[in-house]
Amino acid sequence: MDHVDPPHTGRSGENEKPWTFITNHAVVLSFLGKHPRITAREISREIGITERSVRMIINDLDNGGYISKIREGRGTRYLVDLQRPLRHKTQRDVAVKSLMAILNVKE
């Protein structure tokens, strides 16, 4: 499964620098919310960043209190704190729950 986005063409007809509206942190958080037992390797394959990057993001989310990890056998179950406020200074009055709803993650 290849998840590399094709180049985008700007108004001038030339390829644009790739960018997205949603950060890798938000995408990883949404995958953890949708698939609580997903592995870093599986997320890496799905979103097209390195497994090491996914692990660093999971560590950021854990340290920030946005997720909790529960060991289950040889795997890990991730729980997302939906009440935690978003981090950006302009969005601190918005809970993670609102972001997850936009990203189509059910409670």
Contacts in CASP RR format, 6 or more apart in sequence:
PFRMAT RR
TARGET T0000
AUTHOR 0000-0000-0000
METHOD contacts of the structure
MODEL  1
MDHVDPPHTGRSGENEKPWTFITNHAVVLSFLGKHPRITAREISREIGIT
ERSVRMIINDLDNGGYISKIREGRGTRYLVDLQRPLRHKTQRDVAVKSLM
AILNVKE
1 45 0 8 1.000
1 46 0 8 1.000
3 45 0 8 1.000
3 46 0 8 1.000
3 47 0 8 1.000
3 48 0 8 1.000
4 48 0 8 1.000
5 18 0 8 1.000
7 15 0 8 1.000
7 16 0 8 1.000
7 18 0 8 1.000
8 15 0 8 1.000
8 16 0 8 1.000
8 18 0 8 1.000
9 15 0 8 1.000
9 16 0 8 1.000
10 16 0 8 1.000
22 103 0 8 1.000
24 47 0 8 1.000
24 49 0 8 1.000
24 53 0 8 1.000
24 57 0 8 1.000
25 57 0 8 1.000
25 60 0 8 1.000
25 61 0 8 1.000
26 99 0 8 1.000
26 103 0 8 1.000
27 47 0 8 1.000
28 43 0 8 1.000
28 47 0 8 1.000
28 54 0 8 1.000
28 57 0 8 1.000
28 58 0 8 1.000
28 61 0 8 1.000
29 61 0 8 1.000
29 66 0 8 1.000
29 67 0 8 1.000
29 80 0 8 1.000
29 96 0 8 1.000
29 99 0 8 1.000
29 100 0 8 1.000
30 100 0 8 1.000
30 103 0 8 1.000
30 104 0 8 1.000
30 105 0 8 1.000
31 38 0 8 1.000
31 43 0 8 1.000
31 46 0 8 1.000
31 47 0 8 1.000
32 38 0 8 1.000
32 43 0 8 1.000
32 58 0 8 1.000
32 61 0 8 1.000
32 67 0 8 1.000
32 78 0 8 1.000
32 80 0 8 1.000
33 78 0 8 1.000
33 80 0 8 1.000
33 100 0 8 1.000
33 105 0 8 1.000
34 105 0 8 1.000
34 106 0 8 1.000
35 42 0 8 1.000
36 77 0 8 1.000
36 78 0 8 1.000
36 79 0 8 1.000
37 72 0 8 1.000
37 75 0 8 1.000
37 76 0 8 1.000
37 77 0 8 1.000
37 78 0 8 1.000
38 78 0 8 1.000
39 75 0 8 1.000
40 51 0 8 1.000
40 54 0 8 1.000
40 55 0 8 1.000
40 58 0 8 1.000
41 51 0 8 1.000
41 54 0 8 1.000
43 54 0 8 1.000
44 50 0 8 1.000
44 51 0 8 1.000
44 53 0 8 1.000
44 54 0 8 1.000
47 54 0 8 1.000
58 67 0 8 1.000
58 78 0 8 1.000
61 67 0 8 1.000
62 68 0 8 1.000
62 69 0 8 1.000
65 81 0 8 1.000
65 84 0 8 1.000
66 80 0 8 1.000
66 81 0 8 1.000
66 84 0 8 1.000
66 96 0 8 1.000
67 78 0 8 1.000
67 79 0 8 1.000
67 80 0 8 1.000
67 81 0 8 1.000
68 78 0 8 1.000
68 79 0 8 1.000
68 81 0 8 1.000
69 76 0 8 1.000
69 77 0 8 1.000
69 78 0 8 1.000
69 79 0 8 1.000
70 76 0 8 1.000
70 77 0 8 1.000
70 78 0 8 1.000
70 79 0 8 1.000
71 77 0 8 1.000
80 96 0 8 1.000
80 100 0 8 1.000
80 105 0 8 1.000
81 96 0 8 1.000
82 95 0 8 1.000
82 96 0 8 1.000
82 97 0 8 1.000
82 100 0 8 1.000
82 107 0 8 1.000
83 95 0 8 1.000
83 96 0 8 1.000
83 97 0 8 1.000
84 95 0 8 1.000
84 96 0 8 1.000
85 91 0 8 1.000
85 92 0 8 1.000
85 93 0 8 1.000
85 94 0 8 1.000
85 95 0 8 1.000
85 96 0 8 1.000
86 92 0 8 1.000
86 94 0 8 1.000
86 95 0 8 1.000
86 96 0 8 1.000
86 98 0 8 1.000
86 99 0 8 1.000
97 107 0 8 1.000
100 107 0 8 1.000
END
